Amino acid sequence: MAICKLLYDYLGFPFEEKSDWTLSDYVNDATAKIRTTGDHKAASNAFKKAAEDYRLGAKKVPGLAALLGELSAYMEAWSLVEEARLRHSEEQYSLAAEDYAQAANLFQRTGAWAHLSRIYGGSSLLEKGEALSREEREEDALKMFTSAAGAFREAQTSLKTKRDQLSQVQETKELDNWFDASRSLEKYCHGRVDLEEAKVLDKKGAEEESGARYRSASIDFRELMSEAQTEQIRVELEALTLFCEARSKMKEAETRASPELYAEAADLFTRAEKVAQARTFRHVALASSSICWALESGTSFRRTRNTQLYSEIKKHLETATDYYEGARWQNAADWTRATGKLFDALVYLTDAAVEREPKKKTELYHLAEKHLQLAARLYGQASFPVKRDEALRLLERARQEKELLLTPIEALSGNPALTRVPGTPESLTKSQPSGLEGFEEANVVGNLGVVGKDFNVGSDLTIELEVANVGRTAARLIKLENIVVEGMQLDKHRIAGQVNDDFIDMKGKRLEYLGAHEVKIPMKATRAGVFQLQPKILFVDEKGNYRSNGFGPLFVTVRELGISGWLKGPK
């Protein structure tokens, strides 16, 4: 009784004798009171002082050395538990894991409270999982939370065995409380496993599977909310529940490309931020909300190509990047920056599609290329390979478009061994409307050039026509007309496929959106002069409408051989 009274004095509580209480009952009552104060630092210091005094008592009273030594270890363990809780509240999860691990070892050294060792061993693993999750090492965090769930399950087995050996109501009630706490912690770990699995699937681009995992996690956390013993625990679980519900809604929005669902997800993230207590959690929730508002506008943009939405998208993405960097979530920040660059590129591609001046059009495709290169690199850094591949696909499109616009000399300027003289290019969007309407249906454009220079009578030459479909629907190429002029003869022996006197059969060649095709037209110069070539291509859109586009004019100069040339023969 004297030992129990001394313990209450150490901890600053009035002592009241209970006729049916044992030493363990008094110790549990005193420690429970100080743990519920919420001041982890004060509680840790009080337990530490009690542990030191019990160690001194063991030296002074050898007959009670074993009992006092056990009490000292017990108090030291609780001091570490309170220190771990303080570390957790400060988001120092790795340090909290170390404190819990030391506490578990101390509990194991006691006889009466050894059953707590498994619980706090599991708590140490849980904190390690939190630390790994914070470092965005989702797969490692997943494994750690799984191990923690197993430790809490083993703790329940141990507690049940010990309870079956007891008869006193007070002791069995305490063990029941610890059993319920272990079960709740195990369920929490299962929720965290689902959450980390959802993140892993998200990075792999499996939106539907990821969304299902987020929903499963939110169900686990919502069930735990109803079992919460304190308001603080309930609030923390509510924030996690809303966060997972928001992520699930976000994945659904991605799957269905729905601006409305992105707006709902943004609202859920905002609600999570309002109830969250940890600074990092609030920053991540705010960043995620901004991301969803950006994607809400971005989804509308990708449907309509309305560039007025661009400034709204960029504003939200910049806000999200700031919050992610504030939370030290570098992968998420890189993902956000990559998404911003992706939208930059889409705007440049949209502007290029309606630009009528070839030089400006080429510059826009070049800018799109640069932004897509950076987007692909950032997505790779953030470990989002599916998003990286999407950026690379768009990059290839932009390169193809730019190459179509370059004159042959510009395209091959890096290779001095080749000489390739272009004709005069015309605007690829000639006679097209200035808005996007002209690009909704199949629209075949192209660039005309000639390989070589210094053509003489009798020379063989090759006209090259590069065509691309810049319309939103597929085109089928029917025939290439107006390819023969007087003095320039089509060389039918050097061209494969069906060739008539005045056209080439394209045999229904299909060009998808931004698909390209090169046609080589072999000719022979039969007389001297300056010849103007203006071929025209006939194509059919998906609705069966026949359409055509002309190219050129391309001017080719053919000279007389002269006496020396006649002796040598034509080139």
matplotlib code that plots the C-alpha trace (Angstrom):
import matplotlib.pyplot as plt

x = [0.0, 2.9, 4.4, 1.0, 0.6, 4.1, 3.3, 0.3, 2.4, 5.0, 2.3, 0.5, -2.8, -4.7, -4.5, -7.6, -7.4, -9.5, -10.1, -10.2, -7.4, -4.0, -0.7, -1.4, -4.8, -3.3, -0.5, -2.9, -5.3, -2.4, -0.9, -4.2, -5.0, -1.8, -2.0, -5.4, -4.2, -3.0, 0.2, 2.7, 5.8, 4.6, 3.4, 6.8, 8.7, 6.4, 6.9, 10.7, 10.9, 8.9, 11.3, 14.4, 12.9, 12.0, 15.5, 16.9, 14.3, 15.5, 19.0, 17.8, 15.4, 17.1, 14.1, 11.9, 14.5, 12.8, 9.4, 10.8, 13.0, 10.0, 8.1, 11.0, 11.1, 7.3, 7.5, 10.4, 8.4, 5.5, 7.9, 9.0, 5.4, 4.5, 7.7, 6.7, 3.2, 4.8, 7.1, 4.1, 2.2, 5.3, 5.3, 8.7, 7.6, 11.0, 11.9, 8.5, 9.2, 12.5, 10.8, 8.0, 10.6, 12.5, 9.2, 8.3, 11.6, 11.1, 7.5, 8.9, 11.2, 8.3, 6.2, 2.8, 2.8, 4.8, 1.6, 2.0, 5.3, 3.6, 1.2, 4.0, 6.2, 3.3, 3.1, 6.8, 6.2, 3.1, 5.3, 7.9, 5.1, 4.0, 7.6, 7.9, 4.6, 5.8, 8.9, 6.6, 7.9, 4.5, 5.5, 7.8, 5.1, 2.6, 4.8, 5.4, 1.7, 1.1, 3.7, 2.2, -1.2, 0.3, 1.9, -1.4, -3.1, -0.5, -1.0, -4.8, -3.9, -1.6, -4.1, -6.9, -4.6, -3.7, -7.3, -8.4, -6.0, -7.4, -10.5, -10.5, -13.0, -10.7, -7.8, -9.9, -11.5, -8.1, -7.1, -10.4, -9.6, -6.2, -7.7, -10.2, -7.3, -5.2, -8.1, -8.7, -5.0, -5.1, -8.1, -6.3, -3.3, -5.5, -6.9, -3.4, -2.5, -5.4, -4.4, -0.8, -1.9, -4.2, -1.2, 0.9, -1.9, -2.4, 1.2, 0.8, -2.2, -4.8, -7.4, -10.4, -8.4, -6.8, -10.3, -11.6, -8.7, -9.3, -13.0, -12.0, -9.7, -12.4, -14.8, -12.2, -11.6, -15.3, -16.0, -13.1, -14.7, -17.7, -15.4, -13.1, -12.5, -11.7, -12.7, -9.2, -9.0, -12.4, -11.4, -8.1, -10.1, -12.6, -9.9, -8.4, -11.9, -12.6, -9.2, -9.7, -13.2, -11.8, -9.1, -11.6, -13.8, -10.7, -9.9, -13.6, -13.3, -10.1, -11.8, -14.9, -13.2, -15.8, -15.3, -18.3, -16.6, -13.4, -15.3, -16.9, -13.4, -12.1, -14.9, -14.1, -10.4, -11.4, -13.5, -10.6, -8.3, -10.7, -10.8, -7.2, -4.8, -1.4, 0.2, 1.5, -2.0, -3.5, -1.0, -1.5, -5.3, -5.1, -2.8, -5.1, -8.1, -6.2, -5.2, -8.8, -10.0, -7.2, -8.2, -11.8, -10.9, -8.4, -10.9, -13.2, -10.2, -9.3, -13.0, -13.4, -9.8, -11.1, -7.8, -9.6, -9.5, -5.7, -5.1, -7.5, -5.7, -2.2, -3.3, -4.6, -1.5, 0.9, -1.0, -0.9, 2.9, 3.5, 1.5, 3.1, 6.6, 5.5, 4.5, 7.9, 6.1, 8.6, 7.1, 3.7, 5.2, 7.0, 3.8, 2.0, 4.7, 4.6, 0.9, 1.3, 3.8, 1.5, -1.3, 1.2, 2.0, -1.7, -2.4, 0.6, -0.7, -4.2, -2.8, -0.6, -3.6, -5.4, -2.3, -2.2, 1.4, 3.8, 6.7, 4.6, 3.0, 6.4, 7.4, 4.3, 5.0, 8.6, 7.4, 5.0, 8.0, 10.1, 7.2, 6.4, 10.1, 10.1, 6.7, 7.9, 11.1, 9.1, 6.6, 9.5, 11.0, 7.7, 7.5, 4.4, 5.4, 1.9, 1.7, 5.3, 4.4, 1.3, 3.6, 6.0, 3.2, 2.2, 5.8, 6.0, 2.9, 4.4, 7.6, 5.8, 3.7, 6.8, 8.7, 5.8, 6.1, 9.8, 11.2, 13.5, 16.6, 15.7, 14.8, 18.1, 20.3, 22.4, 23.5, 25.7, 26.1, 22.5, 21.2, 17.5, 15.9, 12.4, 9.7, 7.8, 5.6, 2.1, 0.1, -1.0, -4.3, -5.1, -8.9, -9.5, -11.6, -9.8, -11.6, -11.5, -14.5, -12.3, -10.3, -13.2, -13.5, -10.7, -8.3, -5.3, -2.5, 1.1, 4.5, 5.9, 9.6, 12.1, 15.2, 18.4, 19.2, 20.7, 18.3, 18.9, 16.8, 16.6, 17.3, 15.5, 14.1, 11.9, 9.1, 8.3, 5.0, 4.6, 0.9, -0.7, -4.3, -4.8, -8.5, -10.1, -11.4, -9.7, -9.2, -8.9, -6.6, -8.2, -5.9, -3.2, -4.1, -2.5, 0.9, 1.8, 2.7, 3.9, 7.7, 7.7, 6.8, 5.7, 8.2, 5.8, 8.7, 10.0, 6.7, 4.9, 1.1, -1.4, -0.5, -2.6, -1.5, -2.5, -3.0, -1.6, -4.1, -3.6, -5.7, -7.6, -4.6, -6.0, -4.6, -5.7, -5.6, -2.0, -1.1, 1.5, 2.4, 5.1, 4.5, 7.5, 6.7, 9.4, 9.6, 11.7, 12.5, 11.7, 12.4, 14.0, 12.0, 10.6, 7.7, 5.1, 3.8, 0.5, -0.7, -4.0, -5.1, -8.6, -9.7, -12.8, -13.8, -15.5, -19.0, -18.2, -17.8, -15.3, -12.8, -9.6, -6.6, -4.0, -0.2, 2.4, 3.1, 6.6, 8.8, 11.4, 14.0, 15.3, 18.2, 19.5, 22.5, 24.8, 27.6, 29.7, 26.6, 25.3, 28.6, 28.5, 24.8, 22.1, 22.6]
y = [0.0, 2.3, 1.7, 2.5, 5.7, 6.8, 6.2, 8.4, 11.1, 10.9, 11.4, 14.1, 12.3, 11.9, 8.4, 6.4, 2.9, 0.2, -2.9, -5.3, -3.8, -5.4, -3.6, -4.0, -2.3, 0.7, 1.0, 0.7, 3.3, 5.8, 5.3, 5.5, 8.9, 10.5, 9.1, 10.7, 14.2, 14.6, 16.3, 13.6, 15.5, 16.0, 12.4, 11.1, 13.2, 12.0, 8.3, 8.9, 10.3, 7.4, 5.0, 6.7, 6.7, 3.0, 2.2, 4.0, 2.2, -1.2, -0.3, 0.8, -2.0, -5.3, -7.3, -5.5, -5.1, -7.5, -5.8, -2.3, -3.2, -4.5, -1.3, 0.8, -1.0, -0.6, 3.2, 3.6, 1.8, 4.2, 7.2, 5.9, 5.3, 8.9, 10.1, 8.1, 9.6, 13.1, 12.2, 10.9, 14.2, 16.0, 13.6, 12.2, 8.7, 7.0, 8.3, 7.2, 3.7, 3.6, 4.6, 2.1, -0.7, 0.2, 0.3, -3.2, -4.6, -3.1, -4.4, -7.9, -7.7, -7.3, -10.3, -8.7, -6.5, -8.6, -8.9, -5.3, -6.1, -7.4, -4.4, -1.9, -4.0, -3.7, 0.0, 0.3, -1.4, 0.8, 3.9, 2.6, 2.1, 5.8, 6.9, 4.9, 6.2, 9.7, 9.0, 7.8, 4.3, 2.8, -0.9, -0.9, 0.8, -1.8, -4.6, -2.8, -2.2, -5.9, -6.9, -4.6, -6.1, -9.5, -8.3, -6.9, -10.2, -12.1, -9.7, -10.6, -14.3, -13.6, -11.4, -14.0, -16.8, -14.6, -13.6, -17.2, -17.7, -14.9, -14.8, -11.2, -8.9, -5.8, -7.6, -9.3, -6.0, -4.4, -7.3, -6.9, -3.2, -4.1, -6.8, -4.3, -1.8, -4.4, -5.4, -1.7, -1.2, -4.4, -3.0, 0.3, -1.4, -3.3, 0.1, 1.4, -1.7, -0.9, 2.7, 1.9, -0.7, 1.9, 4.3, 1.5, 0.7, 4.4, 4.8, 1.8, 3.5, 1.0, 3.6, 1.2, -1.2, 1.8, 3.3, 0.1, -0.1, 3.5, 2.6, -0.4, 1.7, 4.3, 1.6, 0.3, 3.8, 4.7, 1.5, 2.5, 5.9, 4.4, 2.6, 5.6, 6.0, 9.7, 12.7, 13.2, 9.6, 10.0, 13.3, 11.7, 8.8, 11.1, 12.9, 9.6, 8.4, 11.6, 11.5, 7.9, 8.7, 11.7, 9.6, 6.9, 9.6, 11.0, 7.6, 7.3, 10.7, 9.6, 6.4, 8.3, 11.5, 13.4, 17.1, 16.7, 13.8, 15.8, 18.6, 16.2, 14.8, 18.4, 19.1, 15.9, 16.8, 20.3, 18.7, 16.4, 19.4, 21.1, 18.3, 17.1, 18.1, 17.1, 19.9, 17.5, 15.9, 19.4, 20.4, 17.1, 17.5, 21.1, 20.1, 17.2, 19.5, 21.9, 19.0, 18.0, 21.5, 21.6, 18.2, 19.3, 22.2, 20.1, 17.4, 20.1, 21.4, 18.1, 17.7, 21.2, 22.5, 25.8, 27.6, 30.0, 27.3, 27.3, 30.0, 28.3, 24.9, 26.5, 28.4, 25.3, 23.2, 25.8, 25.9, 22.1, 22.1, 24.6, 22.5, 19.2, 20.7, 22.1, 18.6, 17.3, 15.0, 15.4, 12.6, 14.2, 17.6, 16.2, 14.6, 17.9, 19.8, 17.1, 17.5, 21.2, 20.8, 18.3, 20.9, 23.5, 21.1, 20.5, 24.2, 24.6, 21.6, 23.2, 26.5, 24.9, 23.0, 26.3, 28.4, 29.3, 30.6, 27.7, 29.2, 30.0, 26.6, 25.0, 27.1, 26.0, 22.3, 22.9, 24.4, 21.5, 19.1, 20.8, 20.7, 17.1, 16.1, 17.7, 16.2, 12.7, 13.2, 14.4, 11.6, 9.2, 10.8, 10.5, 6.7, 7.1, 5.1, 5.1, 8.9, 9.1, 6.9, 9.2, 12.2, 10.3, 9.4, 13.0, 14.0, 11.7, 13.3, 16.7, 15.7, 14.2, 17.4, 19.6, 17.4, 17.8, 21.5, 21.7, 22.3, 19.4, 21.5, 22.4, 18.8, 17.5, 20.4, 18.2, 16.0, 17.9, 14.9, 15.3, 18.0, 18.3, 21.4, 22.2, 23.9, 26.9, 25.6, 26.9, 27.3, 23.8, 25.2, 27.2, 27.6, 26.1, 27.9, 29.7, 27.8, 24.2, 23.2, 22.7, 20.0, 17.9, 15.9, 14.3, 17.0, 15.9, 18.5, 18.1, 19.5, 19.1, 19.0, 17.6, 15.5, 16.8, 19.9, 20.9, 18.9, 18.5, 17.2, 13.4, 13.5, 11.3, 13.1, 12.3, 14.5, 13.8, 14.6, 14.2, 14.2, 14.0, 13.9, 16.8, 16.2, 14.4, 11.5, 9.0, 9.7, 7.2, 8.3, 7.6, 9.1, 11.7, 13.8, 16.6, 15.0, 15.3, 18.4, 18.8, 18.3, 16.2, 12.5, 10.1, 7.2, 4.3, 1.8, 3.3, 3.4, 0.4, 0.0, 1.1, 4.2, 5.8, 8.5, 11.4, 10.0, 7.5, 5.1, 5.5, 2.3, 3.6, 4.1, 4.9, 7.8, 8.2, 11.5, 12.9, 9.9, 10.6, 9.1, 9.8, 9.5, 9.4, 10.4, 9.4, 11.7, 12.1, 15.5, 15.4, 19.0, 22.2, 24.8, 25.9, 23.5, 24.2, 21.1, 21.4, 17.8, 17.3, 14.5, 13.1, 11.5, 10.3, 11.0, 8.5, 9.8, 8.9, 12.5, 13.0, 15.9, 17.1, 19.3, 20.7, 21.2, 23.5, 25.1, 23.5, 25.0, 22.7, 24.0, 21.8, 22.9, 21.8, 19.4, 21.5, 19.9, 18.6, 17.4, 15.7, 13.9, 12.7, 12.0, 13.1, 12.7]
z = [0.0, 0.8, -2.7, -4.3, -2.3, -3.3, -6.9, -6.8, -5.0, -7.8, -10.5, -8.6, -7.9, -4.6, -3.3, -2.2, -0.8, -2.5, -0.4, -3.4, -5.5, -6.0, -6.8, -10.6, -10.2, -8.5, -11.1, -14.0, -12.5, -11.9, -15.3, -17.0, -15.3, -16.4, -19.9, -20.4, -19.6, -23.2, -22.2, -23.4, -22.4, -18.8, -18.6, -19.9, -17.3, -14.5, -15.5, -15.8, -12.3, -10.9, -12.7, -11.2, -7.7, -7.9, -9.0, -5.9, -3.8, -5.0, -3.8, -0.4, 0.2, -1.0, 0.0, -2.5, -5.2, -7.6, -7.3, -7.4, -10.3, -12.2, -11.4, -12.6, -15.9, -16.2, -15.5, -17.9, -20.6, -20.2, -20.3, -23.7, -24.9, -24.1, -25.8, -28.9, -28.9, -28.7, -31.6, -33.6, -33.1, -34.4, -37.4, -36.4, -37.2, -37.3, -33.9, -32.5, -33.9, -31.9, -28.7, -29.1, -29.8, -26.6, -24.6, -26.0, -24.7, -21.2, -21.0, -21.9, -18.8, -16.5, -15.3, -14.8, -18.0, -20.5, -22.6, -23.6, -25.3, -28.5, -28.6, -28.6, -30.9, -33.3, -32.7, -33.6, -36.9, -37.5, -37.1, -39.5, -42.0, -41.5, -42.1, -45.3, -46.5, -45.9, -47.9, -50.8, -50.6, -51.0, -51.5, -48.5, -46.4, -47.5, -46.3, -42.9, -42.3, -43.1, -40.5, -38.0, -38.5, -37.9, -34.6, -33.3, -34.3, -32.2, -29.3, -29.3, -29.1, -26.2, -24.4, -24.8, -23.4, -20.4, -19.8, -19.6, -16.8, -14.6, -12.3, -10.9, -12.7, -12.6, -14.3, -16.9, -17.7, -18.3, -20.6, -22.5, -23.1, -24.4, -26.6, -28.2, -28.7, -30.5, -32.7, -33.6, -34.4, -36.6, -38.5, -38.9, -40.4, -42.8, -43.9, -44.4, -46.4, -48.8, -48.9, -49.9, -52.4, -54.0, -54.3, -56.0, -58.5, -59.1, -60.2, -62.6, -64.2, -62.9, -62.1, -61.5, -59.2, -57.4, -56.8, -55.4, -52.9, -51.8, -51.2, -49.1, -47.0, -46.4, -45.2, -42.7, -41.4, -41.2, -39.1, -36.8, -36.3, -34.6, -32.2, -31.3, -27.6, -27.8, -29.9, -31.1, -32.5, -34.1, -35.9, -37.2, -38.6, -40.1, -42.0, -43.3, -44.3, -46.3, -47.9, -49.1, -50.3, -52.2, -53.8, -54.8, -56.4, -58.2, -59.7, -60.9, -62.5, -64.3, -65.6, -66.8, -67.8, -65.8, -64.8, -62.3, -60.4, -60.2, -58.6, -56.0, -55.2, -54.7, -52.3, -50.3, -50.1, -48.8, -46.1, -45.1, -44.8, -42.4, -39.9, -40.2, -37.4, -38.8, -40.8, -43.5, -43.9, -44.3, -47.0, -48.9, -48.7, -50.0, -52.8, -53.8, -53.8, -56.2, -58.4, -58.7, -59.6, -62.2, -63.7, -63.7, -66.0, -67.8, -68.6, -70.1, -72.0, -73.6, -74.7, -76.1, -76.6, -75.1, -74.3, -72.0, -69.4, -69.5, -66.9, -64.4, -64.9, -64.4, -61.3, -59.5, -60.6, -59.2, -55.9, -55.7, -56.4, -53.6, -51.1, -52.1, -51.7, -48.3, -47.3, -48.7, -51.1, -53.9, -56.1, -55.9, -56.6, -59.7, -60.9, -60.6, -62.5, -65.2, -65.5, -65.8, -68.6, -70.3, -70.4, -71.7, -74.5, -75.3, -75.5, -77.9, -80.0, -80.1, -81.2, -83.8, -85.3, -86.1, -86.9, -90.6, -91.0, -91.4, -89.5, -86.5, -86.7, -86.6, -83.6, -81.7, -82.4, -81.2, -77.9, -77.5, -78.0, -75.2, -72.7, -73.4, -73.0, -69.5, -68.7, -69.6, -67.5, -64.4, -64.7, -64.8, -61.7, -59.9, -60.8, -63.0, -66.1, -67.7, -67.5, -68.9, -71.8, -72.6, -72.7, -75.0, -77.4, -77.6, -78.1, -81.1, -82.6, -82.2, -83.8, -86.8, -87.2, -87.1, -89.6, -92.0, -91.8, -92.3, -95.7, -96.9, -96.5, -92.9, -92.0, -93.3, -92.4, -90.1, -93.0, -95.5, -97.7, -99.0, -101.3, -101.4, -103.0, -101.9, -103.8, -102.5, -99.6, -99.3, -96.1, -95.0, -93.8, -96.9, -97.4, -94.0, -91.3, -88.5, -85.7, -84.7, -86.8, -89.8, -88.0, -86.7, -90.0, -92.0, -93.4, -95.4, -95.8, -97.0, -98.2, -101.7, -102.6, -105.2, -104.5, -106.2, -108.3, -111.8, -113.9, -117.6, -120.4, -120.0, -116.2, -113.8, -110.8, -107.8, -106.5, -102.8, -101.2, -97.4, -96.4, -92.9, -91.6, -89.2, -88.9, -85.9, -87.9, -90.2, -93.9, -96.8, -99.7, -103.1, -105.8, -106.5, -109.5, -111.6, -111.4, -115.1, -117.0, -120.6, -120.6, -117.4, -117.9, -115.2, -115.0, -114.5, -114.2, -111.0, -109.1, -107.5, -107.8, -110.3, -112.3, -115.0, -117.5, -115.2, -111.6, -109.0, -107.3, -103.5, -103.0, -100.0, -97.7, -94.3, -92.2, -88.6, -86.8, -87.1, -89.2, -92.0, -95.4, -97.9, -101.7, -104.1, -107.7, -110.2, -113.2, -116.4, -117.9, -121.6, -122.6, -121.1, -119.3, -115.9, -114.9, -112.3, -110.4, -108.4, -107.6, -105.8, -103.5, -103.4, -100.1, -98.3, -94.7, -92.3, -93.4, -97.0, -98.2, -101.0, -100.3, -101.9, -101.2, -103.5, -103.0, -104.4, -106.7, -107.0, -109.7, -111.4, -113.8, -116.6, -118.8, -122.2, -122.0, -124.3, -126.3, -123.3, -121.6, -124.7, -125.0, -121.4, -121.4, -119.0, -115.2]

ax = plt.figure().add_subplot(projection="3d")
ax.plot(x, y, z, "-o")
ax.set_aspect("equal")
plt.show()
